[in-house]
Amino acid sequence: MEQVPEEPLIMDQERLTAEMAFKDSSSIVIKIRQRLPDFLQSVNLKYVKLGLRYTTNPTLYILLPLFLIAASVFLRIDLILIMPSQFAIDPLIAATSASVMLILLTIYYLKQPRPVYLVEFACYKPEDESKISKSEFLDMTECTGAFNTESLDFQTKITVRSGLGDQTYLPPGIQARPPQLSMKEARLEAEAVMFGCLDALFASTGINPSRDVGILIVNCSLFNPTPSLSAMIVNHYKMRGDIKSFNLGGMGCSAGLISIDLAKDLLQANPNTYAVVLSTENITLNWYFGNDRSMLLSNCIFRMGGAAILLSNKRSDASRAKYRLVHTVRTHKGANDNCYNCVYQREDSNGNIGVSLARELMAVAGDALKTNITTLGPLVLPLSEQFKFLKSLMQRKVLKMKEVRPYIPNFKKAFEHFCVHAGGRAVLEEVQKNLGLLDTDMEPSKSALHRFGNTSSSSLWYELAYAEAKGRVGRGNRIWQIGFGSGFKCNSAVWRALQDIPPLSARKVDGRPQCNPWVDSIDNYPVKG
């Protein structure tokens, strides 16, 4: 493994995400050093232009002459009906015009992108033996003997304020005393998560994985064994020899939506195909046993989980599919050094490997989100909201009218459901504040964080499963998924519901594996107080 060079002392000192102020023995305040900025105060016009460019369909240029020809033909027919003695249409011209119209219509139809349907998705719910409460987590942390008193106090305060509940999950290798941190244990965790949600997915949809799946995409940021995780799935289910498989690593918590975007592109090029996306993160070999505070945060919030998604471009699946993919927008800020370094896997001063979260993380996330929603806005916002936003933007940026307050678009007019990556309580609260969302809008994200913790790229699917379990998703509803990840990246996916999703209480439960992980806990949410 390539050794990451040690960073200068100044960088080490700056990599502090939170600071603690001890008022007395019973009162502790954790202050976020860098809050999420008001990203709507600063918008770059080039990203607005990019969003407008996305709304322009090249097929419109094909349709324009078609409309002109049709208008001329109808006009001539109308004139013939009025003055038949003065006008006549040459049969050859009529036949040629009809042929041209037919050709243009055929080209237009063929140029249309194939619809991408989400048939079903399944989230992994670990066995109860893997469940761990906050007090058990803190006791386990102390028993390792790897942390000094200051680090134990820091983890205690972070855990109490993290937004996690007492029913999250950690793999057996981490909970063992002493911890069993081996490649074998890491593989066992990966197999349990991947095969658990895939078995539920295939059982629910009736898909034969050895015959029907043509595309397989797996994303796991920090665990990349050989053979790959995607190869493990192909071997386990004895999938086709011509399957197009991909294994994405190192792309952080936003990799789930990157996988969806990749699957969308592959489905455009491969007709009549099923694609399976598997999003997970492996905990066993990525636990940090050191005393660098910037690396300890990951221990406190990341938990075990994963999700499998079945996508299809078959029009015959439209009747049974839950959702249709409408848009994907990807934003990458990796060209900026601060953005690139804010989530960084490295060694601490004692050689312990961990993922360091810089104190600039909140500012970087805000800038990436600003860019992403500025590009997404023209695709999803109604014209009235776009006009108000552009008017405010032009007054401030072009006319230099500093007294004009920036207009915050009302995204509730574009979406009925919001699934924001459950990266942590502070991030969710700041996104809610800056987008002007209500507590009910953030309920799926906060509930998923409380029940399952930060499950990395799969957290968005636990959130959507929550909305389904509550029976809130209706036909025609629009869902906005927002993911953040190292690099630094911010990605969005927009879905439209194709059917009413009944609440869990109205569904028949049989002996098959369940796709929805909220089956035994949905009535306990939202958490009161």
DRENDOSE-339508 format. One line per field, with one value per residue (C-alpha): residue in three letters; x, y, z; residue number from 1. Coordinates in steps of 0.5 Angstrom, whole numbers, plus 2048, in hexadecimal, padded with zeros to 3 digits. Example, Ala and Ser with C-alpha at 12.3 -4.5 7.8 and 13.67 -1.06 7.14 Angstrom:
BEGIN
res: ALA|SER
u: 819|81B
v: 7F7|7FE
w: 810|80E
n: 1|2
This chain:
BEGIN
res: MET|GLU|GLN|VAL|PRO|GLU|GLU|PRO|LEU|ILE|MET|ASP|GLN|GLU|ARG|LEU|THR|ALA|GLU|MET|ALA|PHE|LYS|ASP|SER|SER|SER|ILE|VAL|ILE|LYS|ILE|ARG|GLN|ARG|LEU|PRO|ASP|PHE|LEU|GLN|SER|VAL|ASN|LEU|LYS|TYR|VAL|LYS|LEU|GLY|LEU|ARG|TYR|THR|THR|ASN|PRO|THR|LEU|TYR|ILE|LEU|LEU|PRO|LEU|PHE|LEU|ILE|ALA|ALA|SER|VAL|PHE|LEU|ARG|ILE|ASP|LEU|ILE|LEU|ILE|MET|PRO|SER|GLN|PHE|ALA|ILE|ASP|PRO|LEU|ILE|ALA|ALA|THR|SER|ALA|SER|VAL|MET|LEU|ILE|LEU|LEU|THR|ILE|TYR|TYR|LEU|LYS|GLN|PRO|ARG|PRO|VAL|TYR|LEU|VAL|GLU|PHE|ALA|CYS|TYR|LYS|PRO|GLU|ASP|GLU|SER|LYS|ILE|SER|LYS|SER|GLU|PHE|LEU|ASP|MET|THR|GLU|CYS|THR|GLY|ALA|PHE|ASN|THR|GLU|SER|LEU|ASP|PHE|GLN|THR|LYS|ILE|THR|VAL|ARG|SER|GLY|LEU|GLY|ASP|GLN|THR|TYR|LEU|PRO|PRO|GLY|ILE|GLN|ALA|ARG|PRO|PRO|GLN|LEU|SER|MET|LYS|GLU|ALA|ARG|LEU|GLU|ALA|GLU|ALA|VAL|MET|PHE|GLY|CYS|LEU|ASP|ALA|LEU|PHE|ALA|SER|THR|GLY|ILE|ASN|PRO|SER|ARG|ASP|VAL|GLY|ILE|LEU|ILE|VAL|ASN|CYS|SER|LEU|PHE|ASN|PRO|THR|PRO|SER|LEU|SER|ALA|MET|ILE|VAL|ASN|HIS|TYR|LYS|MET|ARG|GLY|ASP|ILE|LYS|SER|PHE|ASN|LEU|GLY|GLY|MET|GLY|CYS|SER|ALA|GLY|LEU|ILE|SER|ILE|ASP|LEU|ALA|LYS|ASP|LEU|LEU|GLN|ALA|ASN|PRO|ASN|THR|TYR|ALA|VAL|VAL|LEU|SER|THR|GLU|ASN|ILE|THR|LEU|ASN|TRP|TYR|PHE|GLY|ASN|ASP|ARG|SER|MET|LEU|LEU|SER|ASN|CYS|ILE|PHE|ARG|MET|GLY|GLY|ALA|ALA|ILE|LEU|LEU|SER|ASN|LYS|ARG|SER|ASP|ALA|SER|ARG|ALA|LYS|TYR|ARG|LEU|VAL|HIS|THR|VAL|ARG|THR|HIS|LYS|GLY|ALA|ASN|ASP|ASN|CYS|TYR|ASN|CYS|VAL|TYR|GLN|ARG|GLU|ASP|SER|ASN|GLY|ASN|ILE|GLY|VAL|SER|LEU|ALA|ARG|GLU|LEU|MET|ALA|VAL|ALA|GLY|ASP|ALA|LEU|LYS|THR|ASN|ILE|THR|THR|LEU|GLY|PRO|LEU|VAL|LEU|PRO|LEU|SER|GLU|GLN|PHE|LYS|PHE|LEU|LYS|SER|LEU|MET|GLN|ARG|LYS|VAL|LEU|LYS|MET|LYS|GLU|VAL|ARG|PRO|TYR|ILE|PRO|ASN|PHE|LYS|LYS|ALA|PHE|GLU|HIS|PHE|CYS|VAL|HIS|ALA|GLY|GLY|ARG|ALA|VAL|LEU|GLU|GLU|VAL|GLN|LYS|ASN|LEU|GLY|LEU|LEU|ASP|THR|ASP|MET|GLU|PRO|SER|LYS|SER|ALA|LEU|HIS|ARG|PHE|GLY|ASN|THR|SER|SER|SER|SER|LEU|TRP|TYR|GLU|LEU|ALA|TYR|ALA|GLU|ALA|LYS|GLY|ARG|VAL|GLY|ARG|GLY|ASN|ARG|ILE|TRP|GLN|ILE|GLY|PHE|GLY|SER|GLY|PHE|LYS|CYS|ASN|SER|ALA|VAL|TRP|ARG|ALA|LEU|GLN|ASP|ILE|PRO|PRO|LEU|SER|ALA|ARG|LYS|VAL|ASP|GLY|ARG|PRO|GLN|CYS|ASN|PRO|TRP|VAL|ASP|SER|ILE|ASP|ASN|TYR|PRO|VAL|LYS|GLY
u: 800|803|805|801|806|805|802|806|804|800|7FB|7FB|7F9|7F3|7F0|7EB|7E4|7E1|7E4|7E1|7E0|7DF|7DA|7DA|7DA|7D3|7D3|7D7|7D6|7D9|7DA|7DA|7E0|7DE|7D6|7D3|7D3|7CD|7CF|7C9|7CD|7D2|7D0|7D4|7D1|7D5|7D1|7CA|7CC|7CE|7C7|7C4|7C8|7C6|7BF|7C0|7BE|7C2|7BC|7B8|7BC|7BA|7B2|7B3|7B3|7AE|7A9|7AA|7A9|7A2|7A0|7A1|79D|797|797|797|791|78E|78E|78C|786|784|787|787|787|78E|792|794|799|79E|79D|7A5|7A6|7A1|7A4|7AB|7A9|7A5|7AC|7B0|7AB|7AB|7B3|7B3|7AF|7B3|7B9|7B6|7B3|7BA|7BE|7B9|7BD|7BB|7B7|7BA|7B6|7B7|7B3|7B5|7BA|7BC|7C0|7C4|7C2|7C7|7C6|7C4|7CB|7CE|7CA|7CE|7CB|7CF|7D1|7D3|7D7|7DB|7DC|7DF|7E3|7E6|7E8|7EC|7F1|7F3|7F1|7F3|7EF|7EE|7EC|7E7|7E4|7E3|7E0|7DB|7D9|7D9|7D4|7CF|7CE|7CF|7C8|7C9|7C4|7C5|7C3|7C9|7CD|7D5|7D8|7DA|7E1|7E1|7DD|7E1|7E6|7EB|7E9|7EA|7ED|7EE|7ED|7E9|7E4|7E4|7E2|7DC|7DA|7D9|7D6|7D1|7CF|7CF|7CC|7C7|7C4|7C5|7C1|7BB|7BB|7BB|7B6|7B1|7B2|7B3|7B9|7BE|7C5|7C8|7C4|7C1|7C6|7CA|7CE|7D0|7D3|7D6|7D9|7DD|7E2|7E7|7E7|7E9|7EB|7EE|7EA|7E5|7DE|7DB|7DF|7DC|7D5|7D6|7D9|7D4|7CE|7D1|7D0|7D0|7D7|7D6|7D3|7D6|7D9|7DC|7DF|7E0|7E4|7E7|7E1|7DE|7D7|7D4|7D6|7CF|7CD|7D3|7D1|7CA|7CD|7D1|7CC|7C7|7CD|7CE|7C6|7C6|7CB|7C8|7C1|7BC|7C1|7C1|7C6|7C7|7CB|7CE|7D0|7D3|7D9|7DE|7DF|7E3|7EA|7E9|7E8|7ED|7F1|7F5|7F4|7F3|7ED|7EC|7EC|7E7|7E1|7E0|7E0|7DA|7D6|7D7|7D3|7D2|7CD|7CC|7C7|7C5|7C1|7BE|7BE|7BB|7BA|7B5|7AE|7AA|7AD|7A9|7A3|7A7|7AC|7AC|7B0|7B3|7B9|7B8|7BF|7C6|7CB|7D2|7D7|7DE|7E2|7E9|7ED|7ED|7F2|7EE|7E8|7ED|7F0|7EA|7E8|7EF|7F1|7F8|7FD|7FD|803|803|802|7FB|7F7|7F0|7EC|7ED|7E8|7EA|7E7|7E5|7E1|7DA|7DC|7DF|7D8|7D4|7D8|7D7|7D0|7CF|7D2|7CE|7C7|7C9|7C9|7C3|7BF|7BD|7BB|7B6|7B4|7AD|7AE|7AC|7B1|7B6|7B4|7B5|7BC|7BF|7BC|7BF|7C6|7C6|7C5|7CA|7CF|7CE|7CB|7CF|7C9|7CC|7C6|7C2|7C1|7C2|7BC|7BC|7B8|7B2|7B4|7AE|7AB|7AF|7AF|7AB|7B0|7B8|7BD|7C3|7C9|7C9|7D0|7CF|7CA|7CE|7CE|7C7|7C5|7C9|7C6|7BF|7C0|7C3|7BE|7B8|7B6|7B1|7B2|7AD|7B2|7B8|7B4|7B7|7BE|7BE|7BA|7BF|7C5|7C2|7C0|7C5|7CB|7CF|7CF|7D3|7D1|7CB|7C8|7C3|7C0|7BE|7BB|7B7|7B5|7B2|7AE|7AB|7AA|7A6|7A2|7A3|7A6|7A0|7A0|7A3|7A7|7AE|7B4|7BA|7C0|7C7|7CD|7D4|7DB|7E2|7E6|7E2|7DB|7D4|7CF|7C7|7C2|7BB|7B6|7AE|7AA|7A6|7A1|79E|7A3|79E|7A1|7A4|79E|79A|79F|79E|7A4|7A7|7AD|7B1|7B7|7B4|7B6|7B4|7B9|7B3|7AF|7AF|7B1|7AD|7A8|7AD|7AF|7AF|7B3|7AF|7B3
v: 800|807|80B|812|817|81A|821|827|829|82F|82A|825|82B|82D|827|828|827|829|82C|82B|830|82D|832|82D|826|825|82A|829|82D|82B|830|82F|833|834|834|833|83A|83D|83B|83E|845|843|840|83F|841|83C|836|83A|839|832|830|834|830|82A|82C|82D|826|825|822|829|82B|824|826|82D|82C|826|82C|830|82B|829|830|832|82B|82D|834|832|82D|832|837|831|830|838|839|832|835|839|834|82D|828|824|81D|81C|822|81F|818|81B|820|81A|816|81B|81C|814|814|81A|817|811|814|818|812|80E|814|814|811|80B|80B|809|805|804|7FD|7FC|7FD|7F9|7FC|7F7|7F6|7F3|7EE|7F0|7ED|7F3|7F8|7FD|802|809|807|800|804|808|802|7FE|804|805|7FD|7FD|801|805|80C|811|814|81A|816|812|819|81B|815|815|81C|81B|815|818|81E|81A|819|811|80D|806|801|802|7FD|7FB|7F5|7EF|7F0|7F7|7F5|7EF|7F0|7F0|7F3|7EE|7F2|7ED|7ED|7E7|7EB|7F0|7EC|7E9|7EF|7F1|7EA|7EB|7F2|7F1|7EA|7EC|7F2|7EF|7E8|7ED|7F1|7EA|7E7|7ED|7EE|7E7|7E9|7E3|7E6|7E0|7E2|7E9|7EE|7F1|7F7|7F6|7FC|7FC|802|802|807|804|7FC|7FA|7F3|7EE|7EB|7F1|7F2|7F2|7EB|7E8|7EA|7E7|7E1|7E0|7E0|7DD|7E3|7E3|7E3|7E9|7EE|7F5|7F5|7FB|7FC|804|805|80B|810|811|812|815|80E|80C|811|810|809|80B|810|80B|806|80B|80C|804|803|808|804|7FD|7FC|7F7|7F6|7F6|7FA|7F8|7FE|7FC|801|800|801|7FD|7FE|7F8|7FB|802|803|808|807|80D|814|819|81C|81E|816|814|817|811|80C|810|810|80B|805|7FE|7FE|7FD|7FE|7FA|7FE|7FA|7FF|7FD|800|7FC|7FF|7F9|7FB|801|7FE|7FB|800|805|80B|80D|811|818|81C|81A|820|81F|825|823|828|824|82A|82E|82C|82D|829|824|823|824|81D|819|812|812|810|814|815|80E|80B|809|80A|80E|812|81A|81F|826|82C|82F|829|82D|833|82E|82A|831|833|82C|82C|833|831|82B|82E|834|82F|82B|831|832|82B|82A|831|834|83A|83F|83D|83D|844|847|843|846|84D|84D|84A|84F|855|853|851|855|85B|85B|85D|85B|85C|857|851|84A|846|83F|83B|837|830|82D|82F|82A|824|821|81D|81E|819|81D|818|817|819|81C|820|827|826|824|82A|82F|82C|82D|834|836|833|835|82E|82C|827|822|823|821|81B|816|818|819|813|80F|812|810|809|806|80C|80E|808|80C|80C|807|80C|810|809|808|80F|80E|807|80B|80F|809|806|80C|80B|812|811|812|811|817|819|81C|81A|81D|819|81D|81A|81D|819|81A|81D|822|820|821|81D|81E|819|81B|815|815|810|80C|809|80A|806|803|804|7FE|7FD|7FC|7F7|7EF|7EC|7E5|7E1|7E4|7E9|7F0|7F6|7FB|7FC|800|7FA|7F9|800|805|806|809|80F|815|815|81A|81F
w: 800|7FE|804|805|807|80E|80D|810|817|815|811|817|81C|817|816|81C|81A|821|828|82F|834|83B|83F|845|847|844|83E|838|831|82B|826|81E|81C|815|814|80D|80A|807|800|7FD|7FE|7F9|7F2|7EC|7E6|7E2|7E6|7E4|7DD|7DE|7E1|7DB|7D6|7D9|7D8|7D0|7CC|7C6|7C3|7C3|7BD|7BA|7BB|7B9|7B2|7B3|7B6|7B0|7AB|7AF|7AF|7A8|7A6|7AA|7A8|7A1|7A2|7A6|7A0|79B|79F|79E|797|794|78D|78E|792|791|794|790|792|791|796|79B|79B|79C|7A2|7A5|7A4|7A7|7AD|7AE|7AE|7B3|7B8|7B7|7B9|7BE|7C1|7C1|7C4|7CA|7D0|7D3|7D9|7DF|7E4|7EB|7EC|7F4|7F9|7FF|805|80A|811|815|81A|821|823|820|823|828|82C|82E|835|832|82C|832|836|830|82E|835|836|82F|833|82D|82F|834|839|835|82F|833|835|82E|82C|831|830|828|829|82E|829|823|821|821|826|82A|824|81F|81D|81D|81A|81E|81D|820|826|828|82E|82C|825|81F|819|814|80C|80E|813|80E|808|80D|80E|807|805|80A|808|800|800|805|801|7FB|7FD|7FF|7F9|7F4|7F8|7F8|7F1|7EE|7EA|7E9|7EA|7E6|7E0|7E0|7E3|7DD|7E1|7E8|7EC|7F3|7F7|7FD|7FF|804|803|7FC|7FD|7F7|7F4|7F4|7F8|7F1|7EF|7F6|7F4|7ED|7F0|7F5|7F1|7EB|7E6|7DF|7DB|7D7|7DD|7DD|7E5|7E8|7EF|7F1|7F7|7FB|7F8|7FF|802|7FB|7F7|7F7|7F3|7EE|7ED|7EC|7E6|7E4|7E3|7E0|7DA|7D9|7D9|7D3|7CF|7D1|7CF|7D3|7D9|7E0|7E5|7EC|7F0|7F7|7FC|802|807|80B|812|814|811|812|819|81C|822|824|827|821|822|81B|81A|820|81D|818|81E|821|81B|816|817|813|80D|805|800|7F9|7F4|7EE|7E7|7E1|7DA|7D8|7D6|7D8|7DF|7E0|7E3|7E9|7EA|7F0|7ED|7E6|7E6|7E4|7E5|7E8|7E9|7EB|7EE|7EF|7F3|7F3|7EF|7F5|7FA|800|7FE|7FC|803|807|808|807|809|80C|812|819|81C|81F|819|81A|813|813|810|812|811|810|814|80D|80C|80D|809|803|803|803|7FD|7F9|7FB|7F8|7F2|7F1|7F3|7EE|7E8|7EA|7EB|7E4|7E3|7E9|7EB|7E8|7E4|7E9|7EE|7E9|7E7|7EE|7EF|7E8|7EA|7F0|7EE|7E8|7EC|7F1|7EC|7E6|7E8|7EF|7F3|7FA|7FE|7FA|7FE|7FB|7F9|7FC|7F8|7FB|7F9|7FC|7F6|7F2|7F7|7FC|7FF|801|802|805|806|80E|80F|816|81A|819|811|811|815|811|80A|80D|80F|809|804|809|80A|80F|815|811|80B|80E|812|80E|80E|816|817|813|817|81D|81C|817|818|812|80D|808|801|803|808|802|801|809|808|802|806|80C|807|804|80B|80D|807|805|7FE|7F8|7F1|7EE|7F4|7F2|7F7|7F7|7FA|7FC|7FD|800|7FF|7FF|7F9|7FB|7F7|7F8|7F3|7F2|7F0|7EE|7EE|7EC|7F0|7EB|7F0|7F7|7FC|802|809|80C|811|80A|807|808|80B|809|80B|805|807|808|803|808|80E|812|813|81A|81C|818|81D|822|81D|81D|824|828|82C
n: 1|2|3|4|5|6|7|8|9|10|11|12|13|14|15|16|17|18|19|20|21|22|23|24|25|26|27|28|29|30|31|32|33|34|35|36|37|38|39|40|41|42|43|44|45|46|47|48|49|50|51|52|53|54|55|56|57|58|59|60|61|62|63|64|65|66|67|68|69|70|71|72|73|74|75|76|77|78|79|80|81|82|83|84|85|86|87|88|89|90|91|92|93|94|95|96|97|98|99|100|101|102|103|104|105|106|107|108|109|110|111|112|113|114|115|116|117|118|119|120|121|122|123|124|125|126|127|128|129|130|131|132|133|134|135|136|137|138|139|140|141|142|143|144|145|146|147|148|149|150|151|152|153|154|155|156|157|158|159|160|161|162|163|164|165|166|167|168|169|170|171|172|173|174|175|176|177|178|179|180|181|182|183|184|185|186|187|188|189|190|191|192|193|194|195|196|197|198|199|200|201|202|203|204|205|206|207|208|209|210|211|212|213|214|215|216|217|218|219|220|221|222|223|224|225|226|227|228|229|230|231|232|233|234|235|236|237|238|239|240|241|242|243|244|245|246|247|248|249|250|251|252|253|254|255|256|257|258|259|260|261|262|263|264|265|266|267|268|269|270|271|272|273|274|275|276|277|278|279|280|281|282|283|284|285|286|287|288|289|290|291|292|293|294|295|296|297|298|299|300|301|302|303|304|305|306|307|308|309|310|311|312|313|314|315|316|317|318|319|320|321|322|323|324|325|326|327|328|329|330|331|332|333|334|335|336|337|338|339|340|341|342|343|344|345|346|347|348|349|350|351|352|353|354|355|356|357|358|359|360|361|362|363|364|365|366|367|368|369|370|371|372|373|374|375|376|377|378|379|380|381|382|383|384|385|386|387|388|389|390|391|392|393|394|395|396|397|398|399|400|401|402|403|404|405|406|407|408|409|410|411|412|413|414|415|416|417|418|419|420|421|422|423|424|425|426|427|428|429|430|431|432|433|434|435|436|437|438|439|440|441|442|443|444|445|446|447|448|449|450|451|452|453|454|455|456|457|458|459|460|461|462|463|464|465|466|467|468|469|470|471|472|473|474|475|476|477|478|479|480|481|482|483|484|485|486|487|488|489|490|491|492|493|494|495|496|497|498|499|500|501|502|503|504|505|506|507|508|509|510|511|512|513|514|515|516|517|518|519|520|521|522|523|524|525|526|527|528|529
